[in-house]
């Protein structure tokens, strides 16, 4: 298998895991039929990439130019719908695939933005959007406060990974090495945050008078 084929395989595993996680999250949040579960699974898996491509003016979006992204996302959502009892006991493998997907999407999204002519800051933001945009859309659709806004380390690892992938080549590091390093940073921070309970600082008010 070529390096490009291996990266595509990993990316599709990430799409599958994102669809699984998105569909399971949607099922826990509200009562949905099969169509609703599949729709939200697909939104979670490819929504961030579609938003990135639209902002970059690359139409139609990459996930709509081939059949395998949507097919993989649909398969993940269907697996969640029919096998949710079994999957609820398999949190660790799903977490691993989800972390791989987050890392790959953050890095690949940032690099695609750079290739499209975006500046470093914009590329880092678009890398983060690629990684977390689909989950944010899902949460909005099920009327939840998006998880990236409630203190968990999800968007921050994605932005850090994207930053490494973008800044590395500016400092003379090869693009491939920078992408790998960015993926490792994203995965390490996400895993560490989950295992050790790290959270972003939360805004707190000691009294209602502080709102004035």
DAGI-V855781 format. One record per residue. RES is the residue in one letter. PHI is phi in degrees with one decimal (999 if undefined). PSI is psi as a letter, one per 20 degrees, with the letter a starting at -180 (NA if undefined). BURIAL is + if it has 9 or more other ideal C-beta (glycine too) atoms within 8 Angstrom, else -. Layout:
[[RES | PHI | PSI | BURIAL] [RES | PHI | PSI | BURIAL]]
This chain:
[[X | 999 | p | -] [X | -73.3 | r | -] [X | -62.1 | h | -] [X | -66.1 | h | -] [X | -66.0 | h | -] [X | -65.4 | g | +] [X | -64.3 | h | +] [X | -64.0 | g | -] [X | -60.4 | g | +] [X | -62.5 | h | +] [X | -65.1 | h | +] [X | -68.5 | h | +] [X | -62.2 | h | +] [X | -64.0 | g | +] [X | -60.1 | g | +] [X | -60.9 | g | +] [X | -66.5 | g | +] [X | -62.2 | g | +] [X | -65.8 | g | +] [X | -57.5 | g | +] [X | -63.5 | g | +] [X | -64.0 | g | +] [X | -67.7 | g | +] [X | -63.9 | g | +] [X | -62.5 | g | +] [X | -64.0 | h | +] [X | -66.9 | h | +] [X | -72.0 | h | -] [X | -79.8 | h | -] [X | -160.1 | r | -] [X | -87.8 | o | -] [X | -126.2 | q | -] [X | -86.6 | a | -] [X | -58.4 | g | -] [X | -62.5 | g | -] [X | -64.5 | g | +] [X | -64.0 | g | +] [X | -64.2 | g | +] [X | -60.0 | g | +] [X | -71.6 | h | +] [X | -63.3 | g | +] [X | -65.7 | g | +] [X | -57.7 | g | +] [X | -63.1 | g | +] [X | -74.8 | h | +] [X | -122.4 | i | +] [X | -61.8 | g | +] [X | -65.2 | g | +] [X | -66.1 | h | +] [X | -64.7 | g | +] [X | -60.9 | g | +] [X | -61.3 | g | +] [X | -65.1 | h | +] [X | -63.4 | g | +] [X | -64.9 | h | -] [X | -84.7 | i | +] [X | 75.4 | k | -] [X | -97.1 | n | -] [X | -121.7 | q | -] [X | -68.5 | q | -] [X | -56.1 | q | +] [X | -57.4 | h | +] [X | -70.3 | i | +] [X | -102.2 | i | -] [X | -91.2 | i | -] [X | -129.8 | r | -] [X | -90.3 | h | -] [X | -77.4 | h | -] [X | -66.7 | g | +] [X | -66.3 | h | +] [X | -64.7 | g | -] [X | -66.2 | g | +] [X | -63.9 | g | +] [X | -63.6 | g | +] [X | -62.3 | g | +] [X | -64.0 | g | +] [X | -66.3 | g | +] [X | -65.5 | h | +] [X | -61.2 | h | +] [X | -66.9 | g | +] [X | -65.9 | g | +] [X | -88.1 | h | -] [X | -122.6 | k | -] [X | -64.2 | h | +] [X | -65.8 | g | -] [X | -69.0 | g | -] [X | -66.3 | h | +] [X | -64.2 | i | -] [X | -95.7 | j | -] [X | -117.7 | l | -] [X | -65.0 | h | -] [X | -67.1 | g | -] [X | -60.0 | h | -] [X | -65.2 | h | +] [X | -62.0 | g | +] [X | -62.7 | g | -] [X | -63.7 | h | +] [X | -63.8 | h | +] [X | -67.4 | g | +] [X | -61.0 | g | +] [X | -62.7 | g | +] [X | -58.4 | g | +] [X | -64.8 | g | +] [X | -64.3 | g | +] [X | -68.2 | h | +] [X | -63.2 | g | +] [X | -71.5 | g | +] [X | -66.6 | h | +] [X | -62.4 | g | +] [X | -66.7 | g | +] [X | -67.3 | h | +] [X | -63.8 | h | +] [X | -66.1 | g | +] [X | -62.3 | g | +] [X | -61.7 | h | -] [X | -84.1 | i | +] [X | 101.5 | j | -] [X | -73.2 | q | +] [X | -74.2 | r | -] [X | -56.8 | g | +] [X | -62.3 | g | -] [X | -63.9 | h | +] [X | -65.1 | g | +] [X | -64.1 | g | +] [X | -62.3 | g | +] [X | -71.5 | h | +] [X | -63.2 | g | +] [X | -62.7 | g | +] [X | -62.1 | g | +] [X | -58.0 | g | +] [X | -77.2 | h | +] [X | -115.8 | i | +] [X | -62.6 | g | +] [X | -64.8 | g | +] [X | -64.3 | h | +] [X | -66.3 | g | +] [X | -60.5 | g | +] [X | -59.0 | g | +] [X | -62.4 | h | +] [X | -63.3 | g | +] [X | -65.7 | h | +] [X | -98.6 | j | +] [X | 59.5 | l | -] [X | -114.9 | q | -] [X | -66.3 | p | -] [X | -53.3 | p | +] [X | -59.5 | h | +] [X | -70.1 | i | +] [X | -102.3 | j | -] [X | -111.1 | j | -] [X | 103.0 | i | -] [X | -70.8 | q | +] [X | -82.2 | n | +] [X | -132.7 | g | +] [X | -69.5 | h | +] [X | -62.1 | g | +] [X | -58.2 | h | +] [X | -62.7 | g | +] [X | -67.0 | h | +] [X | -64.8 | g | +] [X | -61.9 | g | +] [X | -63.6 | h | +] [X | -63.2 | g | +] [X | -62.6 | g | +] [X | -65.2 | h | +] [X | -84.9 | g | +] [X | -75.5 | h | +] [X | -51.4 | g | +] [X | -61.2 | h | +] [X | -67.8 | h | -] [X | -98.1 | j | -] [X | 94.7 | j | -] [X | -82.8 | q | +] [X | -59.1 | q | -] [X | -60.5 | h | +] [X | -65.1 | g | -] [X | -65.6 | g | +] [X | -64.2 | h | +] [X | -64.5 | g | +] [X | -62.5 | g | -] [X | -62.9 | h | +] [X | -63.0 | g | +] [X | -63.8 | g | +] [X | -64.8 | g | +] [X | -60.9 | g | +] [X | -59.9 | g | +] [X | -64.5 | h | +] [X | -67.4 | g | +] [X | -68.6 | g | +] [X | -63.4 | g | +] [X | -66.1 | g | +] [X | -61.4 | g | +] [X | -63.4 | h | +] [X | -72.0 | g | +] [X | -71.0 | h | -] [X | -104.0 | i | -] [X | 72.5 | k | -] [X | -66.9 | q | -] [X | -138.7 | q | +] [X | -70.1 | q | -] [X | -58.4 | q | -] [X | -105.5 | q | -] [X | -76.4 | p | -] [X | -130.7 | q | -] [X | -119.7 | p | -] [X | -81.4 | h | -] [X | -157.6 | q | -] [X | -61.3 | h | -] [X | -64.6 | h | -] [X | -70.3 | i | -] [X | -76.4 | i | -] [X | -76.2 | NA | -]]
